[in-house]
Amino acid sequence: MHGEYKVPGGKLVVVDLDTADGVLRGVRVAGDFFLEPDEAIKAIDAALEGAPVDTEAEALASRIDAALPPGTVMYGLTSEGIAVAVRRALARATDWTDYDWQVIHAAPESPALHMALDEVLTTEVAAGRRPPTLRIWEWGAPAVVIGSFQSLRNEVDPAGAERHGITVVRRISGGGAMFIEPGNTITYSLSVPEALVKGLTFADSYAYLDDWVLGALGDLGVKAWYQPLNDIATDAGKIAGAAQKRIVSGRGAVLHHVTMAYDIDADKMLDVLRIGREKLSDKGTRSAKKRVDPLRRQTGLSREAVIERMITSFRGRYGLTEGRVTEEEMARARELAATKFGSRAWTARVP
């Protein structure tokens, strides 16, 4: 069995192993990490040898820590990362490069249709009828997108939304509210097979699926990192937030979508969103205006240039061919937009 895992902010860990009589056998750990002293790698292999196949990642990491020689130094590597690679090997997880990725970057659509496309395309990936897909959104109207479990009245000031012509929609994933203005936001979705995140905890899957965009931002000169559970941050402030939804039908799939602030009208945002003091306190800030730092200021590039550089970065890592939403997928999405995502019953399902 073979498992791979890139440690967030670190290096690639590769684990090859067999199993016999319910325990790990022939464990070999490798990768492009740095490790001192040399004998530490043999100690890691030995620590994992004989571990029961149902040992959770935390317990595997503890076995590794207990076996490391005194003074061991890991760079780009953690015991937890090795343990995750083991669990991915046992789960027979796939890797990014195992797939033929497709990118969809089409004309602007309504907020409700974007919500529907996420559901339809990810369901198609789960059914095996669509390859893993990176979809770049273009917004046809300003919007507030609230999380699946958020209270509508607690998150949105209806008078402010009406005053600024803001459409309010609810997505299928959890997480917080997003304030959207066309041209000021970069939003994308990853619709991926469940096998890609096999062996990862829910939290680990966020870091794993965000890793490519951290590299893309680095190529733009923006030093960014994953900030648990679902933010992407820089020294200047938060620049993006992610959310996920699991589709359990068919072979299973994961929707991972991210909204990045290219530019932002903070005064308008505060006029539309009800951002409570407790939430601001949790973020360690005194002003909501300081919570998000736009990419325009950090890169000096146009929104279109940032998107193109992101697509180029993804293609260079994993390959990427041009795709489109099929007529059948679009028909289903339009129906869902009309009957579900554009309905008051769905948007206000948590009043």
Disulfide bonds with the S-S distance in Angstrom:
none
